[in-house]
Amino acid sequence: MGEKLLSPKKILVVDDEPDLTILCKMILEDEGFSVDAFTDSLLALEYFKPNFYDLVILDIKMPGLDGFELYRKIKELDAHVNICFLTASEMYYEKYRENEYSFLDKNLFIHKPIENEDLIKKINKFINIPK
């Protein structure tokens, strides 16, 4: 009885593909995470809360703000939040990694498609990165 329940880790998912966003949310919630998901990067930024999320997962190629621009804006609001990226486009990823985002660790990128088990393993690893 006297056990204190741990609150679930909070994850923000932003991907412009509704099917992928819904699937990602379902997979992560089945694992016990609390997930907010958006298909609109500007809306996600509007609702972002500093010091609230344990992890932010961003698609790279999105209309409006792409994942790298959204990364920069979120980091301005919360410099300590852990962020990783989803990408299906190797070319788009490489273009930005060579230029202004070359400081990002290549291990912060999740390549789509990915198996559910591998996604969960990576998410758990990203959440446990020291801030």
TIGUZA-586757 format. One line per field, with one value per residue (C-alpha): x, y, z. Coordinates in Angstrom, 3 decimals. Layout:
N
xx: c(X/...)
yy: c(Y/...)
zz: c(Z/...)
//
This chain:
131
xx: c(0.000/2.494/4.059/4.314/3.365/5.873/4.362/4.809/7.530/6.129/6.884/6.002/5.773/5.647/5.296/3.234/2.064/-1.151/-0.980/2.585/1.794/-1.190/0.783/3.743/1.416/-0.310/2.974/4.446/1.278/1.120/4.597/3.326/4.481/2.281/2.259/1.174/1.201/0.905/0.894/1.450/4.869/3.640/0.796/3.210/5.456/2.484/1.538/5.093/5.662/9.204/10.386/7.440/8.593/11.180/11.656/10.626/10.544/10.603/10.154/12.714/10.873/7.647/5.828/5.842/8.730/10.912/12.268/15.578/13.890/11.466/14.425/16.037/12.845/12.132/15.719/15.226/12.260/13.835/17.578/17.618/14.903/16.063/15.230/15.608/14.654/12.707/13.760/12.990/15.042/18.755/19.510/17.616/19.267/22.768/22.270/21.514/24.034/26.795/25.861/24.315/23.307/26.593/26.860/23.962/24.989/24.156/22.791/19.897/18.351/15.809/15.483/11.980/10.660/11.568/10.290/8.210/10.677/13.615/11.676/10.965/14.635/15.795/13.176/14.203/17.842/17.040/14.967/17.843/20.378/21.610/20.294)
yy: c(0.000/2.753/2.596/5.854/5.483/6.948/9.324/8.222/9.783/12.500/12.493/15.001/13.558/15.852/14.327/15.632/12.117/11.511/7.701/7.613/10.051/7.987/4.739/6.181/7.544/4.146/2.215/4.560/4.722/0.907/1.044/3.344/6.713/9.804/11.139/14.399/14.166/16.808/16.744/20.517/21.771/25.335/24.056/21.779/24.764/26.798/24.056/23.180/23.509/24.065/21.619/19.321/16.710/14.000/13.617/15.341/13.295/15.376/14.406/16.289/17.012/18.891/21.875/25.119/24.554/21.593/19.428/21.285/24.695/23.333/21.863/25.315/27.021/24.359/24.592/28.369/27.606/24.644/24.204/20.937/18.891/15.715/15.749/13.077/13.022/10.708/10.626/8.647/10.929/10.237/13.083/15.684/14.454/14.620/18.110/19.601/17.491/18.852/22.480/24.302/21.185/19.332/19.522/17.058/13.551/11.134/8.735/11.133/10.102/7.319/6.082/5.255/2.648/1.122/-1.931/-1.223/-2.975/-1.017/2.239/1.539/0.661/3.907/5.981/4.518/5.279/8.893/9.491/8.360/10.746/13.083/16.609)
zz: c(0.000/0.842/-2.638/-4.480/-8.140/-10.527/-13.023/-16.619/-18.719/-20.968/-24.687/-27.395/-30.930/-33.967/-37.440/-40.352/-41.294/-39.266/-39.551/-38.264/-35.458/-34.296/-34.505/-32.616/-29.904/-29.522/-29.339/-26.743/-24.636/-24.649/-23.065/-20.306/-21.647/-21.594/-25.170/-26.769/-30.558/-33.253/-37.049/-37.253/-36.133/-35.496/-33.321/-31.445/-30.743/-29.531/-27.037/-25.980/-22.225/-20.906/-18.225/-18.947/-21.472/-20.896/-24.655/-27.870/-31.087/-34.274/-37.885/-39.961/-43.179/-42.334/-43.826/-41.877/-39.501/-40.383/-37.580/-37.337/-37.104/-34.525/-32.608/-32.450/-31.247/-28.614/-27.319/-26.942/-24.658/-22.817/-23.277/-21.282/-23.008/-24.780/-28.499/-31.148/-34.815/-37.104/-40.733/-43.835/-46.070/-45.895/-48.310/-46.263/-43.085/-44.591/-46.046/-42.636/-40.722/-42.985/-42.364/-39.427/-37.457/-37.668/-33.849/-33.453/-32.495/-35.319/-32.689/-32.080/-35.397/-35.786/-39.347/-40.586/-40.932/-37.567/-35.717/-32.586/-30.255/-31.674/-31.339/-27.657/-26.997/-28.606/-26.776/-23.411/-24.238/-25.224/-22.090/-19.906/-21.505/-18.778/-19.196)
//
